[in-house]
């Protein structure tokens, strides 16, 4: 898909598609805002962590017993845990009555018929948490599904919100959707903090807080992609991944420092609201505005970008912009149905859906498992977050060199192999450290896959359907991802192998979907549905992508760097504002 002189890419190059504005925008929104958004979004997982617990049986003080394990041995029956090991029951006790307490405990004798449910409340291990909704309101045992159900409701909220705000991003605009996303996720988390005593209200607030879980990440990413040159797309996506990971690493440290879910939630939720008050950089996408026919506002945004990039005068105005982009006006779209317009576009959409589903189920199952594995839940969570930094770097390097398709498929293949090994060793307590390391390797692989499929979702859809296209993948991922919390529940309550078995099978299916998606590296973003319908039509299956020849604007800038005069009709009037130094050579602007 060659880029012509009249294309939006050429116009964006004249306004500066790799300058100060792009760098600052990415630093503010695709790193800073995403860092705080990820903390707010994922905070509910740590807030609902279920610490180890047993029935509280009164009488230890009566007999001056100081060894808690000795008292458990007297009063709690034994049962098999999720590793097949014999341990103390979490939800049952022997029926210790007043008659028993009148005699010395050495005279006690219990049969299986004396086993009852916890009658005097619960004892919680408060090594890492002083207070959570679970410890405050005993959401365990017969109420144990409350925690799992909240995660399910969250996923349903994400589903509804992705449908609504994904469509609004392509009809109302990326910027207003970003504002709404910040407002809604902040309001939902704040209401949750004060309503844990009212389970139904707490669930509703949790759902509200998850409505914009995807749009808050998609809106700034799409804007950045649409105002930057194609070679920077991988870097932009990597920057958002690093912002996400930074938030995931800070989040457990906040919980560890406070040991209180209420204050931790307050600390990680409030900062995201700051990003509403940066009007200089919260722009609307000029590409989106142009496809909607709003050339006046598109020129306003292009001038704002050009000014910060050191360009005083643009070689076109509103009328010229309208003339040059007349053939890029938006098509008539029908929401999600437009993503299935034609065989090739429908096929690409189905493959994207499958890849997103595999990534989502595996990723969030690992996140839920990380805080429920043995050891320090905060360090486990942070380790799995830290591994995403090298994963993002490797994903960006591999995606920009070997292509999105090869990177995606190879990462899923590695995840499948590691999951098979985990199924074989995870029940052995002696292999606990090895299992933790291998689970982190799976997280590494799936993070690379997330990086690649995220890029592909942006790059195969036309401008008028770009956010809707990203949304449809996350919608399907959310629908099938609903099983994730139940898979984790099965793993923690019944057999620890179940989650890794599900993840391994999912990754194996994802390999085939990744292989048949079109390669998007070095391809211009499609502007119309017609272009999207032809995307990938002439690509070879067994080939690596090659960089295209330089465009006329790039050749002009290269000539200027080397002192070669450009033709008058090809020149771009560039100037540096007084009082500012000339931009560095890697800015792409001279």
N, C-alpha and C positions, 0 to 999 in steps of 0.2 A: 504494500500500500504506500506508494510514493507520495511525498508531500509536495504540493504545488506552491507557487509563490502566493497564491490567494488563500492559502489555508490558514487556519487559526494558529498553527505552530509557527508560521513565518511572522505573523503579526505579534505573537507573544515574544518571539526572539527580538523584535524591534523595541519592545517595551522592557526587555531584560528578563530572560527566563532562568538565570542562574546567578543572581546578584545578591545584594544586601537584604532586599526584601524577603526573598525566598529563604535565606539563611536564618533571618530573625523570626520569620513566621514559623519555620520548622522548630526552632529552639523554643519559642513560646508555646505553640499549640501541639505540635507533634512530639514534643518531649515533655515540657512542663505541665501542660493541661492533661496530657495522657497519663503522666505519672500520678497526679492526684485523682484522676478519674478511675484508674485501676485500683487505687487504694479504697476508694469509696465503693466501687463495684464488688470487689472481692472481700470486703470487710465482713460481710454477713457469714462467710464460711468460717472464719476464725471466731466470730462472736457466738456461733452455734456449735463450737467444738464440744464434744462429749467426753469429759474427763473420766478416768477409771472410778468405779463406784461399787459399793456393796450395800446390803441391808444394814441399817443401824440396829444393833441388838443391845438394849440397856443391861447393865450389870457389871461391866468391867471395873468401875469404881468400887462397887460393893465387895468384890473379891480382891481388890488391890492388884489387878492384873495390868501390867504396863506394856506387855508384848501384844501388839495388835494382831499379829499372825496367830499367836496362841489362842486368842479369843475367837478369831475367825474359825480356827480348827474345831473349836467347841460348838459353835453356834451356826455355822454355815455349811450346807451340803456341797458336794463337789459335782462339777459338770465339765464336759469337754469344751474347750474354747475353739476359736476359728482356725487354729493351727493343729488341732487334734491333740492338744495337751490338756491334762487334767488340772483344773483350777477351781477356785471358790466361785460359787454361784453369784451372779450379779443381781438377781431379782428375787431370790428365795432364801428362806432361813428356816431353822428348826423352830418349832413352836415352843419358845421359852416362856413359860407362864409364871405367875406369882408363886405357885407351888414349887417350881424348880428353884426359884431364887431363895426359898427358905432353906434349901439344902445346899451342901457344898457341891461345887461343880464336878468334883470327882465322882459323885454319885449319879450324874446325869447319864441317861441312855436314850437315844433317839432311833426311831425306825423311819423308813421311807414314808410311812403314813403320817409322820409328824412334820413333814415339810409343808410350809405355807408361804404365800407371797409376803413381801416385806410389810410388816405391821407397824413399825415405828419410824418410818422415814429411811433416809439413806445417808451413808457416809461417802464423801467425795474426796478424791486425791486433789488437794489444793496446792500442789507444788508449783503449777504454772498459772492457775486461774484462781483468783479470790471470788469472782462473781461472774456468772454468765446467766442468760435466761434459763438454761437447762438446770443449773444448780439452784437457782432461785425458785423455780416452779416445778422441779422434778419431772422434766420432759424425758423420762427414761422408762424402761420396762413396759408397762401397759400403755404409757404415753410416748414410747420410744419413736413411733412413726411421726410424731409432730415435727421433729427436726428434719427428717427425710421429706416429709410433705411440704415443708417450707421451701426446700430446694426445688421441689417439683413446681410449686406455685411460682417461684422465681423464673423458672424456665418458661412457664406459660406466659408470664408477664413479658419476658423477652420476645416471645413469639408474637404476641399482639403488638407490642411496641415496634418491632422490626417491620411488620407489615405496614403499620401506620406511618412511622417516621421515615422508613425507606422510601415510601411513595411521596411523602411530603418533601423529602430532599430533592426530588426531581421535578416537583411541581411548585412548591412554595419557595424553595431555595435552600442551599447548604447552610448559610449563615443563621437564618431564623431557627432551623432545626438544631443547630449547635447550641443556641441560647436556650431553647426549650429543654434540650437534653440536660444541660447543667441544672436548670431550675427543678426539673422533675426528680432527678436522681438525688439531689440535695434534700428536697422536701420529703421524699420517701424514707431516706435513712434517718432524718431527724424525727419524724413521727414514730418510726420503729423504736427509737430509744425510749420513748415514754409510754409505750403501749404493750410491753411484754406481758403484763399481767392479764391482758385481754387478748387471748390467742387469735380470735378472728380478726380483730383490728390490726394486730401485729402482722398477720398474714397479708392483709390488704395493703398495709404500708410497705411490706417487703416487695409485693408485686409492683406497686407504683414505683418504687426505687429501681426496679429492674426494667421498666418499660423502655428506657432510652439507653440500655446497656450497650447496644451496638451502634446506634446512631451517634453517640458522643465520641466514638472512635472514628467512625466512617467519615463524618462531615469534614473535619480538618484535613484528613488524609486525602480525600478526593479533591478538595480545593488546592492543596499543595501539588498534587499530581497534575492538575489542569493548568497551573501557572508555571510549571517547570519543564525543562527540556527532557526528552525521553530517557537520556542517559542517567538522569538523576532519580528516576523512579525507585530503583532498588535502594539507593541511599536514603530516600525519604521514608520508605517503608521500614528500613533498618532503624532509623531514628525513632520512629514510633514504637518499634519493638523494644528499644533500649529504654524509652520512657515508661512503657508498660512494665518492664522488668525492674526498673528502679523502684517503682511503686510497690511491686510485689516484695521487694527486699526490705523496704522501709516499714511496710505494714506489720509484719510479725514482730519487729523490734518495738513498735509502739504498743502492741498488745502485751509484749513481754515486760516492758517498762511499767505499764499501768496495772497489769493483771486484772483489769476490770473492763468488761465489754462496753459499758456505758461511756466512760471517758475516752476509751480508745476509738469508739465510733465517732464521737464528737470531734476528736483531733484530726481524724483522717477524712472527714466529710466536708468541713467548712472551707478549706483552702480552695477547692475547685471553683467556688463562686467568684473568686477574684478575676477569673479570665473573661468574665462578662464585661469588665471595665477597661478594655484595651481597644478603644475604637480605631486607633491608627492602623491596627493590623488585623482586626476582625472584618475582613473583606468578604464580599460575595465573589464567586467564581466568574470572571469575565467570559469564559467559554460558555458557561451555563446561561448567562445573561444574553449573550449573542445568539445562542440557539433558540432562546425565547423571543427574539426580536427586540429586546430592550437594549438597543445600541447606545443610547445616551448614558445609561447607568454603566454599561460595559466600558465606555470611554472614561467615565469617572474612576472606575477601579483600575483601568490600565494606566491612567495618569498617576494615580497614587503609587502604583508599583514602580512606574518609571522614575518618579521623583526620588523615591528612596533608593533606587538603583543608580542614581546619579545622572539621569537622562532628563534634560530640561524640556525638550521639544520632541514630540512624536511626528513622524512623517505621514500622518493620516489623521482625519477627524471623524466625526460621527457619520457623515455621509459616505466617506470613503470606506469606512468600516462596514457599513450596511451593504455597499456595492460589492466589496470583496468577499463578504460572508453570506451573501444572499442564498447560496446553494447549501448553506449549513443550517438553515432554519429547521427547527425541531419538527419531527414527524408527528402525526397523530398517534398517541400512545394510549393503551388501555391497561395501565398498571402492570401487574405481573403477567397478564396474558400476552403482552407484547414481547416478552422474553422467549416465547415459543413461536414467533413469527418466522416460519420457514424451517426446513429440516436442519440445516447446519446450526442455526441459532438455538433451536430446541435441543439438539444433541449437546452442544456446548453447555447449555444451561443444566441439563441433567447430569453431566459429568462434574460440573462445578458443585452442584448440590451434593453429589456423592462424596466428593473430596472434602467439602465442608463438614459433612456429617461424620465422616471418619475422624477428622481432626478434632471436632468438638467433643465427641464422645470420649475419645482417648485423653484429650487434654484435661477436661474437667473431671474425669474420673481420677486422673493422677493428682490433680489439685486437691480434691476431696480426700483422697487417700493419704496425702502427705501430712496432713494435720491429725491423722488418726493412726499413724504408724507408731511403733514403740519408740521411746526416747522423747527428746524435747520437741514438741509440736511446732514451736516457732522456728527452731533451727532447720527442721525437716522442710518446712514451708519455704524458708529462705534459700536453702540449698537448691531446691527445685526451681526457685525463681532466678538464682544466680546463673544457673546453667543456660538460661535463655540468652544471656549476653553473648557468649561465644557462638551460640546457635544462630542468633541474628546476624552476627558478623559472617559466619560461614555461609549462611543462607544467602546473604547479599552477594558475597563473592562468587559463590557457585551459580546463583541465578543470573548474574551479569556476565559470567564467562561461558557457562555450559547451557544456560537456558532454564526457564522456569519448569519445563516439563521434566527434564532429566533430574533436576534437583528434587522435585516433588516425589517422583517415583522411587529414587534411590533411598531417600530418607524413610519412606514408608516400608521399603524392603528391610532396612536395618531394624526398624521398630518391630516388625513381625518376628524376626529371628530372636531378638532380645526377649520378647514376650514369651516365646516358646521355652527359652532357658529359665525364665522366672517361674513359669508354671511347674517346672520340674524341681526347683530348689526352695521355693518360698515358704513351704511348711516346715522346713528344718530350722529350728532355733539357732543352730550353729552357723547357718548361712544368712543371718539377719543383716550383717554388714554388706555382704555381697548382693543381697536382694535390694537393699537401699541404693547401692551404687548403680545396679542395673536398672532400677526404676527411674533413676535420674538420667540414665542414658536414653531410655524411652522418651522421657520428657525432652531431651536434647533433639532427638530425631523428629518428634512431632512438632516441636517449635520451628524447625527448619521447614517442615511441610506447611505449617500455618503461614510462614513468611511467603513461600512460593505461591500458594493458592490464593492468598490475599492479593498479591500482585496480579495474578491471572484474572481474578474477579473484576478488578478495575479496568484491565486492559482489553478485554474481549467485548465489552459492551459499549454502545454509543453514548454520547454525552447525555441525551435525553432519557437514558435508562440506566446510567451508571450506578447511582445509589440504589435504585430498585434492583439492579442486577446483583450488587453486593448483598442486598437485603434478602433476596430469595435463597441464597446459599445459607445464610445464617438462620433463616426461617426453618428450612428443612433440618439444619443441624440442631436447632432448638427442639423441634418435634421429636427427633430420634434421641436427642441428648437427654430427654426426660427420663430415659431408663438409667442414666448414669448414677444418680443418687441411690436408686434401688440396687444397682450392681455393687456399689460401695457398701450398702447395707448388708447385702448377702455376704460380701467379703469380710466385713467386720463381725458379723453375728454368726455366720455359718462356716464358710470355707474361704480362706484367704486367697485361694487360687482363682476363684471365679472372675474377679476384675481383670486379671492378666490374660485369662483365656478369652474373654470378650474383646479386649483391646487387640490381642494378636489376630483374631479372626477379622476384626474390622479393618486393621491395617492391611491385611492380605487382600481384601476386596478393594481397598483404596488404591493399591498399586496399579490395577488395570484401568481405573478411572483416570489416574494421573497420566498414564501413558498415551491416552487417546484425546487429551485436551490439546488444542492448537498451541504452538509456541508463540509467545507474545514479546519476547526479547527483540529489541530493535524495530518493533512495529509501531507505526503511528496510531494514536488513539482514534478509533472510529468515531465519526461525528453523527452519522445517520444510521438508521436501521438497515438501509441497503448495504452500507459498508460493513456493518456487523454480520450481515447474512453471508457475505463473501469472505469473512475473516478466516484465514487458515486453509482456504480452498486449494491452493497450489503448493502447500508445504509438503516436503518429504518426511516420511516417518523416521527413517534411520539417517538423521543428519543433525548437526549442531548448527545453531543460528550464526549468521555472519553479519558483521556491522555494515550498515548501508553507507553509500557515498555521502559526502558532506552536502548539506543544502547550500543554496546560494548565499543566504545570510551568514552562515558559518564561514564560507569561503571568503566573503567580504571582510569579516572580522579578522580572519587569519591573514589576509592581504594587508590589512591596516597594521597588524602587529609587525609585519615584516617590511613596512614602508612601501607597499605596492598600491598604487592608486586604483580605486574602484571606479567602475563606470558610473556616470552621474545618476542614471536611473536606478542603480542598485545601491547607491549610498544610503546610509542611515545617519541622520543628523544626531550625533551624540555629543554631549557636553557635560562637563563636570561643574557642579555649582561652585560659586565662589566661596572660598574658605574651606573647601574640602579637598583632601588629597585624592590623587588619581587612584581608582580602585586597583587592587592587586590583580596580577595577570590571570589568576585562576578564577576571577569573578566572571569571566566570559564577557566582560563589557569594557570597551575602550572607546 
